[in-house]
Amino acid sequence: MSESFNARIKRNREVLSCIIDAILLCGKQNLAIRGHEEKHSNFVALLHMRAKDNIVLADHLAFADPQKKYTSPDIQNELIELCADQIISTLVQDCNDSKYFGFMSDEATDCSTKEQASICVRFFDKTTKSIREEFLGFAEASRTTGEALAELFLEQLELKGIDVDHMRAQGYDGAANMSGIHKGVQSRIKERIPGASYIHCKAHNLNLSIVHASEEPLIRNLMNTVQAIAFAFDYSAKRVLFFKESLEQNAVVREEMDRRQKLKTLCETRWASRSESLYTFLTAFKVIVDSLENLEQHGDSKARSYACSIKKFDFIITMVAAQSILQPLVPLSEMLQRKSVDLIEAVSESKVVIEQLNRKRNSIEAWDELFQKAVQVADTVEEVPSMPRAAGRQRHRVNVPAETPSQYWKRAMFLPFLDHLIQELTRRLVSNEDRFSAQYLIPTKLDGINQEVINTLFETFRDDLDINNVAQFREEVERWIVRWDIAADPKPSTLSETLPVTNSDLYPNIYICLLILVTMPVTTATAERSFSVMRRVKTYVRSTMHTERLSGLSILHAYKDWEIDTEKVIDTFAVKKKRRLGFLFSDQN
């Protein structure tokens, strides 16, 4: 009887394993599991394809009791949740093992107009000696007030098994309900966890810096004109055809375009990427003018106004200058979105870009080069360098004193835009919080340590340190300085390089300071990446999907390379509640 029972259990587990494999394939490859008719769904089709080579599965699909088939949507949801939980439990365990972590979140509306909050954590993995940022799922937000979101975030973290008392940082965008100092999410969470410092996403700060600097009238007009023309070519098959024909006739531009066949529209959210759009527009400028002139001859009513607006010298010089100024911000934006970057590195690279812009501002040769480039571009459309006529009562135009067009455009456009941008970058990206003093514990920066820095570090981190007086901390820091003074190995220069070589037994308090600082999120890019997954999973034809199913499928899709232990899923499924079929062998009962 025992052998017969175990044989039946083996058969049931084989069938359920095939069902789980079909769900995993759909989840990881983002294939819709269900269809308008269940019998025509991807899930059922995969099972029947598998049944061609599996007699046990074929017999189950053909003759099993409908109540014991285990292919219903409810069973699908259970199995999706169990598979996702296996991934989440490992991520949570790694996060808790690191002791301290940073929390990140953002919200977005899905296709069914539900507000979804992304739950993400950042921590230092002691096993791999690396910084990790992990996505733990979505949670539906019924309200978006600071109080409601703070309760939702803490509840979700506790449900997943995270020790919330070890949160030492929280990263969000600058929305009032998130960053408010009185009723925002960050202040509500700090009431519960005082050590959880708020970090305004640096990538958002970079974006806001460009947005505010671009309020300069000439820059604003340039952006609006480029966007209007890019949209005009992007959404019209006729205009695209004329553009491609003109491009084919200009070999020089075609080579510089590097196989691009159309203009790039300006992104409404990632302003740092606008440099690439301006570069494409500038490179294809002659082709754009030729295309608009041809379109005008073929009855396009808007082509003439577009051509006239971009053939003016004020547009050309502003386009050349803006593209050059925004270009250094592109690699900075990409660096700020990396998971491995830390706050010290982010601030350091931001200072490099600010210094680069300052040098460009103070360099006579840099402006002369830009002006000559604008003159060359203007010459292709037979436009002569010029400046507006001075008018004493003119209030809507910059009337700066100038003797030449070069002087005028430098004073009226180039310097104001650069100054505004540098001011915004300095204010938003270069911060001097007390926690940043931990950067002086990095071996290459030990020369900056003095008594004031040691006192600041002790007071800032004292709640997490293993000592109660600054004298003991000072002694440990002095020993740390000596350790690197006599070290023969190359000195680490970043937090991620320093932590793996820091002995937590010999330097426990220094290790804690560095560990807390490295968990502070630079940006919320990981949370925003999860929304890309959400938009792929929950489309308009899958708009009725509940948040639990959405979150589970998103986890499977985001971690598609993760190996799921099917046997453990079956065991958990069997003991979760009483099942109509048995899945546990007799020695497990």
Disulfide bonds with the S-S distance in Angstrom:
none
